Amino acid sequence: MANVPDTLSGILERILFHNEENHFCVGELTPSGGGATVTIAGRLPGVQCGETLELQGSWDHHSRFGRQFKLSGFSSRLPATVHGIRKYLSSGLVEGIGKGYANKIVDHFGEDTLDVISHFSAKLQDVPGIGQKRARQIKQAWEEQKALRDVMIFLQTYGVGTAQCVRLVKKYGSETQSILETEPYRLAREVDGIGFLTADKIALNLGFPNEGDARLDAGILHAMHTLEGDGHTCATPEALNRSAQELLKTRPEVLESRIHRLVRDTALVASPPDGYLQFPATSQSEQKITSGLHLLLGGHSRLPPIKVDKAVEWAQEKAGFNFAPQQSAALKMALNNRVCILTGGPGTGKTTILRALVSILRAKKVRIELASPTGRAAQRLAESAGHPARTLHRLLKYEPAENSFVHDEGNPLACDYLIVDEASMLDTRLGAALFTAIAQGSHLLLVGDIDQLPSVGPGNLLKDLIQCGLATVTRLDTIFRQAGGSSIVSTAHDILAGRINLPEAGIGSKDQDFHFLPAVDAQDCVDQVVRLCRDILPNRGYDPLRQSQVLAPMHRGVAGIQNFNTILQEALKPSSRSQQVSGTQFRTGDKVIQLRNNYDKNLFNGDVGFIAGIDINSGQIQVEFQKEIKEFEKGELSDLALAYAISIHKSQGSEYPVVVLPLMKQHFMMLQRNLAYTGVTRGKTEVFVIGEPEAYAMAVSNAKSNIRLTNLQEKIALG
């Protein structure tokens, strides 16, 4: 005979621990029959203090916590007693009801309180201090919480965390569960953080067919999104079919039919001349870049007449030194041509050219704008060029409500000359917004390091523009700056040339700016990184949180970003006040990174900040980004991750006084020349490579990088 589980019922008094990722909860329950509270442990999605729980499970003895009831199942109902209702509303669960108002409302309505809020919320105005507006807010918050609770219970078997559930309810409101049950694949298209795999699991469990049109179409579009995530803006029909096959385990001929259907329905477009498949928005972005480029190259220049040779001589006198021939040539190129590209590594004289160019244009009363994709890069550009600079989003004036920019073809920028730095970071969508907003007759100079990693978003804009043949290009390859004997610059150029030059092992003096610390294995690498950040850097006068950055090639593994963050968080900033989100414990003082563009907050993928405060009751977190405090509600916290260590990709456009670069052979999948080059060139004062010499050699020797498939050059050629 099978064991019959024990049962236990009572009021949930306290939640001692709650994991928002898997809803595992440890709490204290007052049994219905009375007596002392007991400890319960198990998965309890959506429960709150004050609820009456009916539990199934078994009694167990925990070595640390003593006797506890381990759950195998549960049901819950809203509290019916005055004590339970008071506890329930006092928890901060319903926005607009704090402890004070909770007591007032329960004192007034007693056991009828929840029924009043649910069905007769206007009566709340009978309570002193609650007016029509607050009563309406309480009712709305109550309905949202009810919908959230139902969704969390429905989704508990699908691994969907609280943050994602909050997003679902904010998006769909009271219709959330209905949409989950009837149109689950909508989630993958419309809700950040809910991908195809989660939607597919829900759909298949609900009985949706394996080869139903909704599943196949959603899977094909997800495969296209995945290819875009890898940097491609288009795919051959064969490549998309193969990618969808791996995901859906469906016959290629069935998928081919659905791909044709998606093209007919314009969910995908086949771009000429080769019929590459693209999302319509991506194809339109490439077309906007094409149109903008041809527009800039035609018509009359807005610049006043400039005697270029004399202007260069004047700039040399102002600078107080003679420019090298390559620098003079680059400056003349920028003054003589409509669309120019200036590329080169560190120390090759880009700053000298930009300063001189800005000086000449200002002397000629030319309207100049300087911009860069990120805030940090814009700040550095302003310092190096001696002229104000902004992020591209600020320059183009992004409007979050309309998901568009104020400046476009109908309202172009009021400038004659636009300089954009860190242009290797421009993806196709941002590039389209840029080219759309520049007026005919204006001049454009793109400045970037073509040897760095490509943009995080899809596309290969800078390389495509260089290779299309219409832009005038100067590549700087002579090192002019050696920064007082700096070996960071020379090491960067050694990497580009495939030369493997590591300094002697050990930490030298601060006069030496490039260091190598050997590690025998991954754990040794982690231990050395921790010792460096916790002990050595502070002794050398650095703030390890604000003046150094660990840049790791991969997320997983012992020497991966996730593990580094867990260990460095404990080593550098232990704190008791914390908030758990999707398995991550955030603490006051933590260094965090923004994971996606949030135009409402004017925050962008890769922005780094510090947690300034945590409200444990509401789950809200305040983060300081460049001296501005931004508030994150509970449903937005999955946009943040710890940033004691970040990926080299995320570091683009930034510089740090100190860079710590762990490189191990276990990172072999990511060990490429452009990755090592990008990591090393992020360091301004000192760079520490920690790992295996063989791993560094593998990276420097591997000049191959993933080729991104785009359709931009073809569009430019077709005009």
Secondary structure, DSSP 8 states (H G I E B T S, - for coil): -----EEEEEEEEEEEEE-TTT-EEEEEEEETT-SS-EEEEEE-TT--TT-EEEEEEEEEEETTTEEEEEEEEEEEE---SHHHHHHHHHTT-STT--HHHHHHHHHHHGGGHHHHHHH-GGGGGGSTT--HHHHHHHHHHHHHHHHHHHHHHHHGGGT--HHHHHHHHHHHGGGHHHHHHH-TTHHHHHSTT--HHHHHHHHHHTT--TT-HHHHHHHHHHHHHHHHHTT-S-B-HHHHHHHHHHHH---HHHHHHHHHHHHHTTSSEEETTTTEEE-HHHHHHHHHHHHHHHHHHSS---S----HHHHHHHHHHHHTS---HHHHHHHHHHHH-SEEEEEE-TTSSHHHHHHHHHHHHHHTT--EEEEESSHHHHHHHHHHHTS--EEHHHHHTEETTTTEES-STTS--S-SEEEESSGGG--HHHHHHHHHHS-TT-EEEEEE-TTS---SSS--HHHHHHHHS-SEEEEE-S----TTT-HHHHHHHHHHTT------BB---TT--EEEEE-SSHHHHHHHHHHIIIIIHHHTT--TTTSEEEEES-SSSTTSHHHHHHHHHHHH---S-EEEETTEEEETT-EEEE-S-BTTTTB-TT-EEEEEEEETTTTEEEEEETTEEEEE-GGGGGGEEE-SEEETGGGTT--EEEEEEEE-GGGGGG--HHHHHHHHHTEEEEEEEEE-HHHHHHHHH---------SHHHHHHH-
